[in-house]
Amino acid sequence: MPNWDSLETEFTALLQLKRPPVAVSFLGKAPEGVERFVGSSPAGCSFWRLASEGRVFYTVASDHYNCAIGSHTHNFPLPPELAKGAEQTLSMMFQLEYVRPEELPQIPQLARTPAAVLYAPLGRTPVAPSVVLFLCSAASAMFLHEAATHAGSGGVLPILGRPTCMALPAALQKGAVASLGCIGNRVYTGINDDELYFAVPGADLERVAQSLRVVTAANAALSQYAHGRLVQLSAS
């Protein structure tokens, strides 16, 4: 099994991350020895923030029901008693023209309903992650995109927008992908206006890490080259 702690340290250093990458694992059963989330959350993406702060825990379907869109992307069917509230939320989004009804079927969704979803800082994950989420600057996202392309992961999808959580199934289906986020995620997680997400399939993580070493070294050399040309060709 890969050394998740070493990978977290390397990614954090090379990308100058402010928060650790978050490992998200979609499981067929509840993990042993891991605490279950207790409480209420407005959306599943709120769990990303908790994991980035150092918590290791898992959730079940009912923990995601407060967000109709998040429940959809995670393939958690809403119980009938909650469906009306979800319809009201979607109706509001339609009226605001935030999203169109015909867009909903196009939103990526997990192929199977997980029995549990485990969240952890990458370095502390007790199981192999399904997807690893990076919260990063535009420059760091550029490096990750180049590394993922170099590693043969991603490059198929354009940069994603709302809903942020669709980046998880999208990464599993198509490879590494960047997401600009959505207003709900930005409110619920408190990320900065200049931050965005990059999702990497767990199965590709080691290859992306290897490629990131190449990419960052190449960019450092090219940065020096470009600065030299800037000075040389901008002289009056």
ZADO-1210 file (C-alpha; in nm, 4 decimals, padded with zeros to 6 digits):
<atoms>
<atom x="00.0000" y="00.0000" z="00.0000" code="MET" pos="1"/>
<atom x="00.1304" y="00.3493" z="-00.0786" code="PRO" pos="2"/>
<atom x="00.2659" y="00.5648" z="00.2021" code="ASN" pos="3"/>
<atom x="-00.0182" y="00.8149" z="00.2226" code="TRP" pos="4"/>
<atom x="00.1637" y="01.0303" z="00.4777" code="ASP" pos="5"/>
<atom x="00.4668" y="01.0689" z="00.2498" code="SER" pos="6"/>
<atom x="00.2418" y="01.1504" z="-00.0443" code="LEU" pos="7"/>
<atom x="00.0603" y="01.4162" z="00.1576" code="GLU" pos="8"/>
<atom x="00.3911" y="01.5711" z="00.2620" code="THR" pos="9"/>
<atom x="00.5193" y="01.5739" z="-00.0947" code="GLU" pos="10"/>
<atom x="00.2031" y="01.7170" z="-00.2489" code="PHE" pos="11"/>
<atom x="00.1806" y="01.9832" z="00.0218" code="THR" pos="12"/>
<atom x="00.5407" y="02.0929" z="-00.0346" code="ALA" pos="13"/>
<atom x="00.5400" y="02.0887" z="-00.4144" code="LEU" pos="14"/>
<atom x="00.2037" y="02.2640" z="-00.4423" code="LEU" pos="15"/>
<atom x="00.2456" y="02.4898" z="-00.1375" code="GLN" pos="16"/>
<atom x="-00.0935" y="02.3810" z="-00.0079" code="LEU" pos="17"/>
<atom x="-00.2534" y="02.5577" z="00.2875" code="LYS" pos="18"/>
<atom x="-00.4685" y="02.2555" z="00.3743" code="ARG" pos="19"/>
<atom x="-00.3876" y="01.8866" z="00.3396" code="PRO" pos="20"/>
<atom x="-00.5380" y="01.6908" z="00.0504" code="PRO" pos="21"/>
<atom x="-00.8583" y="01.5152" z="00.1546" code="VAL" pos="22"/>
<atom x="-00.9026" y="01.1434" z="00.0918" code="ALA" pos="23"/>
<atom x="-01.2614" y="01.0408" z="00.0114" code="VAL" pos="24"/>
<atom x="-01.3373" y="00.6679" z="00.0070" code="SER" pos="25"/>
<atom x="-01.6655" y="00.5156" z="-00.1091" code="PHE" pos="26"/>
<atom x="-01.7039" y="00.1895" z="00.0810" code="LEU" pos="27"/>
<atom x="-01.9221" y="-00.1192" z="00.0618" code="GLY" pos="28"/>
<atom x="-01.9491" y="-00.1381" z="00.4407" code="LYS" pos="29"/>
<atom x="-01.8796" y="00.0757" z="00.7449" code="ALA" pos="30"/>
<atom x="-01.5057" y="00.0836" z="00.8240" code="PRO" pos="31"/>
<atom x="-01.3885" y="-00.0728" z="01.1485" code="GLU" pos="32"/>
<atom x="-01.2134" y="00.1432" z="01.4037" code="GLY" pos="33"/>
<atom x="-01.3300" y="00.4713" z="01.2507" code="VAL" pos="34"/>
<atom x="-01.5738" y="00.7066" z="01.4208" code="GLU" pos="35"/>
<atom x="-01.9068" y="00.7687" z="01.2556" code="ARG" pos="36"/>
<atom x="-02.0041" y="01.1299" z="01.1996" code="PHE" pos="37"/>
<atom x="-02.2496" y="01.2524" z="01.4605" code="VAL" pos="38"/>
<atom x="-02.4490" y="01.5679" z="01.4043" code="GLY" pos="39"/>
<atom x="-02.6028" y="01.7589" z="01.1181" code="SER" pos="40"/>
<atom x="-02.4450" y="01.9078" z="00.8078" code="SER" pos="41"/>
<atom x="-02.5973" y="02.1325" z="00.5392" code="PRO" pos="42"/>
<atom x="-02.4223" y="01.9426" z="00.2597" code="ALA" pos="43"/>
<atom x="-02.1828" y="01.6570" z="00.1988" code="GLY" pos="44"/>
<atom x="-01.9087" y="01.8971" z="00.0906" code="CYS" pos="45"/>
<atom x="-01.9008" y="02.0271" z="00.4494" code="SER" pos="46"/>
<atom x="-01.7307" y="01.6999" z="00.5378" code="PHE" pos="47"/>
<atom x="-01.4356" y="01.7986" z="00.3197" code="TRP" pos="48"/>
<atom x="-01.3644" y="02.0907" z="00.5512" code="ARG" pos="49"/>
<atom x="-01.3784" y="01.8695" z="00.8611" code="LEU" pos="50"/>
<atom x="-01.1318" y="01.6255" z="00.7076" code="ALA" pos="51"/>
<atom x="-00.8985" y="01.9064" z="00.6018" code="SER" pos="52"/>
<atom x="-00.8932" y="02.0135" z="00.9666" code="GLU" pos="53"/>
<atom x="-00.7617" y="01.6718" z="01.0690" code="GLY" pos="54"/>
<atom x="-01.0689" y="01.4621" z="01.1424" code="ARG" pos="55"/>
<atom x="-01.1019" y="01.0998" z="01.0288" code="VAL" pos="56"/>
<atom x="-01.4631" y="00.9767" z="01.0151" code="PHE" pos="57"/>
<atom x="-01.7275" y="00.8195" z="00.7966" code="TYR" pos="58"/>
<atom x="-02.0818" y="00.9077" z="00.6980" code="THR" pos="59"/>
<atom x="-02.3859" y="00.7135" z="00.5848" code="VAL" pos="60"/>
<atom x="-02.6621" y="00.8097" z="00.3428" code="ALA" pos="61"/>
<atom x="-02.8767" y="00.9963" z="00.5955" code="SER" pos="62"/>
<atom x="-02.5893" y="01.2339" z="00.6745" code="ASP" pos="63"/>
<atom x="-02.6146" y="01.3652" z="00.3174" code="HIS" pos="64"/>
<atom x="-02.9903" y="01.4123" z="00.2921" code="TYR" pos="65"/>
<atom x="-02.9816" y="01.7869" z="00.3687" code="ASN" pos="66"/>
<atom x="-02.8436" y="01.8502" z="00.0194" code="CYS" pos="67"/>
<atom x="-03.0591" y="01.7182" z="-00.2638" code="ALA" pos="68"/>
<atom x="-02.7909" y="01.7726" z="-00.5278" code="ILE" pos="69"/>
<atom x="-02.5209" y="01.6128" z="-00.3145" code="GLY" pos="70"/>
<atom x="-02.7447" y="01.3154" z="-00.2473" code="SER" pos="71"/>
<atom x="-02.7887" y="01.2786" z="-00.6227" code="HIS" pos="72"/>
<atom x="-02.4161" y="01.2896" z="-00.7041" code="THR" pos="73"/>
<atom x="-02.3482" y="01.0318" z="-00.4317" code="HIS" pos="74"/>
<atom x="-02.6359" y="00.8115" z="-00.5528" code="ASN" pos="75"/>
<atom x="-02.8236" y="00.8381" z="-00.2229" code="PHE" pos="76"/>
<atom x="-03.1975" y="00.8201" z="-00.3055" code="PRO" pos="77"/>
<atom x="-03.3946" y="01.0551" z="-00.0824" code="LEU" pos="78"/>
<atom x="-03.6693" y="00.8985" z="00.1308" code="PRO" pos="79"/>
<atom x="-04.0234" y="01.0041" z="00.0330" code="PRO" pos="80"/>
<atom x="-04.0672" y="01.2275" z="00.3386" code="GLU" pos="81"/>
<atom x="-03.7709" y="01.4408" z="00.2275" code="LEU" pos="82"/>
<atom x="-03.8438" y="01.4466" z="-00.1435" code="ALA" pos="83"/>
<atom x="-04.0870" y="01.7416" z="-00.1179" code="LYS" pos="84"/>
<atom x="-03.8258" y="01.9619" z="00.0466" code="GLY" pos="85"/>
<atom x="-03.5764" y="01.8702" z="-00.2226" code="ALA" pos="86"/>
<atom x="-03.8299" y="01.9575" z="-00.4915" code="GLU" pos="87"/>
<atom x="-03.8806" y="02.2997" z="-00.3313" code="GLN" pos="88"/>
<atom x="-03.5061" y="02.3628" z="-00.3305" code="THR" pos="89"/>
<atom x="-03.4744" y="02.2617" z="-00.6939" code="LEU" pos="90"/>
<atom x="-03.7770" y="02.4732" z="-00.7846" code="SER" pos="91"/>
<atom x="-03.6086" y="02.7763" z="-00.6282" code="MET" pos="92"/>
<atom x="-03.2922" y="02.7076" z="-00.8301" code="MET" pos="93"/>
<atom x="-03.4998" y="02.6784" z="-01.1477" code="PHE" pos="94"/>
<atom x="-03.6801" y="03.0070" z="-01.0764" code="GLN" pos="95"/>
<atom x="-03.3485" y="03.1813" z="-01.0177" code="LEU" pos="96"/>
<atom x="-03.2241" y="03.0287" z="-01.3439" code="GLU" pos="97"/>
<atom x="-02.9267" y="02.8986" z="-01.1472" code="TYR" pos="98"/>
<atom x="-02.9728" y="02.5632" z="-01.3129" code="VAL" pos="99"/>
<atom x="-03.2073" y="02.4368" z="-01.5837" code="ARG" pos="100"/>
<atom x="-03.4195" y="02.1219" z="-01.5394" code="PRO" pos="101"/>
<atom x="-03.2633" y="01.9594" z="-01.8444" code="GLU" pos="102"/>
<atom x="-02.9182" y="01.9872" z="-01.6851" code="GLU" pos="103"/>
<atom x="-02.9958" y="01.7582" z="-01.3922" code="LEU" pos="104"/>
<atom x="-02.9677" y="01.4273" z="-01.5816" code="PRO" pos="105"/>
<atom x="-02.6249" y="01.5382" z="-01.7070" code="GLN" pos="106"/>
<atom x="-02.4774" y="01.5772" z="-01.3571" code="ILE" pos="107"/>
<atom x="-02.2290" y="01.2937" z="-01.2884" code="PRO" pos="108"/>
<atom x="-02.3367" y="01.0390" z="-01.0292" code="GLN" pos="109"/>
<atom x="-02.1638" y="00.7514" z="-00.8533" code="LEU" pos="110"/>
<atom x="-02.2326" y="00.4239" z="-01.0309" code="ALA" pos="111"/>
<atom x="-02.3240" y="00.2495" z="-00.7049" code="ARG" pos="112"/>
<atom x="-02.4653" y="00.3672" z="-00.3749" code="THR" pos="113"/>
<atom x="-02.1930" y="00.3437" z="-00.1086" code="PRO" pos="114"/>
<atom x="-02.2722" y="00.1972" z="00.2315" code="ALA" pos="115"/>
<atom x="-02.0362" y="00.4501" z="00.3881" code="ALA" pos="116"/>
<atom x="-01.8143" y="00.7397" z="00.2844" code="VAL" pos="117"/>
<atom x="-01.4865" y="00.7835" z="00.4693" code="LEU" pos="118"/>
<atom x="-01.3164" y="01.1233" z="00.4940" code="TYR" pos="119"/>
<atom x="-00.9630" y="01.1869" z="00.6166" code="ALA" pos="120"/>
<atom x="-00.6553" y="01.3975" z="00.5575" code="PRO" pos="121"/>
<atom x="-00.4618" y="01.2030" z="00.2951" code="LEU" pos="122"/>
<atom x="-00.1787" y="01.1253" z="00.5349" code="GLY" pos="123"/>
<atom x="-00.4123" y="00.9668" z="00.7886" code="ARG" pos="124"/>
<atom x="-00.6502" y="00.7696" z="00.5692" code="THR" pos="125"/>
<atom x="-00.6887" y="00.4108" z="00.6944" code="PRO" pos="126"/>
<atom x="-00.8049" y="00.2848" z="00.3540" code="VAL" pos="127"/>
<atom x="-00.7150" y="00.3500" z="-00.0071" code="ALA" pos="128"/>
<atom x="-00.8965" y="00.6654" z="-00.1238" code="PRO" pos="129"/>
<atom x="-01.1427" y="00.6577" z="-00.4104" code="SER" pos="130"/>
<atom x="-01.0756" y="01.0231" z="-00.4878" code="VAL" pos="131"/>
<atom x="-00.8298" y="01.2747" z="-00.3434" code="VAL" pos="132"/>
<atom x="-00.9397" y="01.6382" z="-00.3274" code="LEU" pos="133"/>
<atom x="-00.6909" y="01.9230" z="-00.3424" code="PHE" pos="134"/>
<atom x="-00.7874" y="02.2765" z="-00.2415" code="LEU" pos="135"/>
<atom x="-00.5384" y="02.4963" z="-00.4176" code="CYS" pos="136"/>
<atom x="-00.4506" y="02.8196" z="-00.5914" code="SER" pos="137"/>
<atom x="-00.4815" y="02.8613" z="-00.9659" code="ALA" pos="138"/>
<atom x="-00.1049" y="02.8128" z="-01.0042" code="ALA" pos="139"/>
<atom x="-00.1117" y="02.4886" z="-00.8042" code="SER" pos="140"/>
<atom x="-00.4113" y="02.3672" z="-01.0046" code="ALA" pos="141"/>
<atom x="-00.2072" y="02.4368" z="-01.3185" code="MET" pos="142"/>
<atom x="00.0729" y="02.2133" z="-01.1889" code="PHE" pos="143"/>
<atom x="-00.1735" y="01.9389" z="-01.0953" code="LEU" pos="144"/>
<atom x="-00.3407" y="01.9566" z="-01.4353" code="HIS" pos="145"/>
<atom x="-00.0054" y="01.9266" z="-01.6104" code="GLU" pos="146"/>
<atom x="00.0987" y="01.6402" z="-01.3820" code="ALA" pos="147"/>
<atom x="-00.2287" y="01.4537" z="-01.4319" code="ALA" pos="148"/>
<atom x="-00.2017" y="01.4929" z="-01.8084" code="THR" pos="149"/>
<atom x="00.1613" y="01.3763" z="-01.7960" code="HIS" pos="150"/>
<atom x="00.0498" y="01.0742" z="-01.5919" code="ALA" pos="151"/>
<atom x="-00.2339" y="00.9864" z="-01.8288" code="GLY" pos="152"/>
<atom x="-00.5088" y="01.0781" z="-01.5827" code="SER" pos="153"/>
<atom x="-00.7666" y="01.3335" z="-01.6850" code="GLY" pos="154"/>
<atom x="-00.7565" y="01.5898" z="-01.9600" code="GLY" pos="155"/>
<atom x="-01.0921" y="01.4638" z="-02.0878" code="VAL" pos="156"/>
<atom x="-01.3283" y="01.6963" z="-01.9031" code="LEU" pos="157"/>
<atom x="-01.3339" y="02.0761" z="-01.9101" code="PRO" pos="158"/>
<atom x="-01.3021" y="02.2581" z="-01.5809" code="ILE" pos="159"/>
<atom x="-01.6211" y="02.1962" z="-01.3808" code="LEU" pos="160"/>
<atom x="-01.8545" y="02.4334" z="-01.1996" code="GLY" pos="161"/>
<atom x="-02.1693" y="02.3788" z="-00.9972" code="ARG" pos="162"/>
<atom x="-02.2325" y="02.1526" z="-00.8217" code="PRO" pos="163"/>
<atom x="-01.8859" y="02.1100" z="-00.6730" code="THR" pos="164"/>
<atom x="-01.9552" y="01.7577" z="-00.5489" code="CYS" pos="165"/>
<atom x="-01.9978" y="01.6237" z="-00.9015" code="MET" pos="166"/>
<atom x="-01.6178" y="01.6400" z="-00.9287" code="ALA" pos="167"/>
<atom x="-01.6016" y="01.3192" z="-00.7221" code="LEU" pos="168"/>
<atom x="-01.7947" y="01.0878" z="-00.9581" code="PRO" pos="169"/>
<atom x="-01.6561" y="01.2786" z="-01.2570" code="ALA" pos="170"/>
<atom x="-01.2984" y="01.2027" z="-01.1485" code="ALA" pos="171"/>
<atom x="-01.3823" y="00.8357" z="-01.1004" code="LEU" pos="172"/>
<atom x="-01.5414" y="00.8153" z="-01.4443" code="GLN" pos="173"/>
<atom x="-01.3129" y="01.0367" z="-01.6534" code="LYS" pos="174"/>
<atom x="-00.9926" y="01.0996" z="-01.4575" code="GLY" pos="175"/>
<atom x="-00.8459" y="01.4001" z="-01.2795" code="ALA" pos="176"/>
<atom x="-01.0466" y="01.7203" z="-01.3105" code="VAL" pos="177"/>
<atom x="-01.0525" y="02.0750" z="-01.1753" code="ALA" pos="178"/>
<atom x="-01.3595" y="02.2417" z="-01.0264" code="SER" pos="179"/>
<atom x="-01.4262" y="02.6098" z="-00.9703" code="LEU" pos="180"/>
<atom x="-01.6687" y="02.5141" z="-00.6949" code="GLY" pos="181"/>
<atom x="-02.0176" y="02.6511" z="-00.6373" code="CYS" pos="182"/>
<atom x="-02.1647" y="02.9124" z="-00.4066" code="ILE" pos="183"/>
<atom x="-02.3063" y="02.6549" z="-00.1659" code="GLY" pos="184"/>
<atom x="-01.9695" y="02.4863" z="-00.1275" code="ASN" pos="185"/>
<atom x="-01.7938" y="02.8179" z="-00.0753" code="ARG" pos="186"/>
<atom x="-02.0379" y="02.9142" z="00.1989" code="VAL" pos="187"/>
<atom x="-02.0396" y="02.5735" z="00.3699" code="TYR" pos="188"/>
<atom x="-01.6617" y="02.5207" z="00.3601" code="THR" pos="189"/>
<atom x="-01.5392" y="02.8779" z="00.3980" code="GLY" pos="190"/>
<atom x="-01.2778" y="02.8501" z="00.1242" code="ILE" pos="191"/>
<atom x="-01.1211" y="03.1677" z="-00.0093" code="ASN" pos="192"/>
<atom x="-01.2422" y="03.3382" z="-00.3252" code="ASP" pos="193"/>
<atom x="-00.9133" y="03.2631" z="-00.5011" code="ASP" pos="194"/>
<atom x="-00.9150" y="02.8898" z="-00.4239" code="GLU" pos="195"/>
<atom x="-01.0460" y="02.6035" z="-00.6361" code="LEU" pos="196"/>
<atom x="-01.0538" y="02.2244" z="-00.6249" code="TYR" pos="197"/>
<atom x="-00.8688" y="01.9558" z="-00.8126" code="PHE" pos="198"/>
<atom x="-00.9891" y="01.5947" z="-00.7878" code="ALA" pos="199"/>
<atom x="-00.7594" y="01.2999" z="-00.8617" code="VAL" pos="200"/>
<atom x="-00.8719" y="00.9342" z="-00.8694" code="PRO" pos="201"/>
<atom x="-00.7039" y="00.7481" z="-00.5853" code="GLY" pos="202"/>
<atom x="-00.5869" y="00.4799" z="-00.8262" code="ALA" pos="203"/>
<atom x="-00.3883" y="00.7433" z="-01.0193" code="ASP" pos="204"/>
<atom x="-00.2425" y="00.9284" z="-00.7221" code="LEU" pos="205"/>
<atom x="00.1060" y="00.7742" z="-00.7191" code="GLU" pos="206"/>
<atom x="00.1482" y="00.8292" z="-01.0934" code="ARG" pos="207"/>
<atom x="00.0368" y="01.1887" z="-01.0590" code="VAL" pos="208"/>
<atom x="00.2839" y="01.2387" z="-00.7725" code="ALA" pos="209"/>
<atom x="00.5679" y="01.1054" z="-00.9868" code="GLN" pos="210"/>
<atom x="00.4665" y="01.3306" z="-01.2742" code="SER" pos="211"/>
<atom x="00.4344" y="01.6289" z="-01.0406" code="LEU" pos="212"/>
<atom x="00.8052" y="01.6016" z="-00.9583" code="ARG" pos="213"/>
<atom x="00.8838" y="01.6273" z="-01.3286" code="VAL" pos="214"/>
<atom x="00.6338" y="01.9066" z="-01.3872" code="VAL" pos="215"/>
<atom x="00.7451" y="02.1285" z="-01.0986" code="THR" pos="216"/>
<atom x="01.1116" y="02.0912" z="-01.1929" code="ALA" pos="217"/>
<atom x="01.0323" y="02.1745" z="-01.5551" code="ALA" pos="218"/>
<atom x="00.8262" y="02.4769" z="-01.4552" code="ASN" pos="219"/>
<atom x="01.1037" y="02.6048" z="-01.2279" code="ALA" pos="220"/>
<atom x="01.3489" y="02.5907" z="-01.5191" code="ALA" pos="221"/>
<atom x="01.1003" y="02.7503" z="-01.7580" code="LEU" pos="222"/>
<atom x="01.0241" y="03.0235" z="-01.5045" code="SER" pos="223"/>
<atom x="01.3904" y="03.1220" z="-01.4967" code="GLN" pos="224"/>
<atom x="01.4005" y="03.1131" z="-01.8763" code="TYR" pos="225"/>
<atom x="01.0881" y="03.3281" z="-01.9081" code="ALA" pos="226"/>
<atom x="01.2127" y="03.5816" z="-01.6529" code="HIS" pos="227"/>
<atom x="01.5393" y="03.6084" z="-01.8430" code="GLY" pos="228"/>
<atom x="01.3540" y="03.6718" z="-02.1681" code="ARG" pos="229"/>
<atom x="01.1323" y="03.9255" z="-01.9940" code="LEU" pos="230"/>
<atom x="01.4343" y="04.1249" z="-01.8836" code="VAL" pos="231"/>
<atom x="01.6140" y="04.0862" z="-02.2152" code="GLN" pos="232"/>
<atom x="01.3227" y="04.1640" z="-02.4453" code="LEU" pos="233"/>
<atom x="01.1626" y="04.4356" z="-02.2343" code="SER" pos="234"/>
<atom x="01.4758" y="04.6499" z="-02.2226" code="ALA" pos="235"/>
<atom x="01.4234" y="04.9914" z="-02.3742" code="SER" pos="236"/>
</atoms>
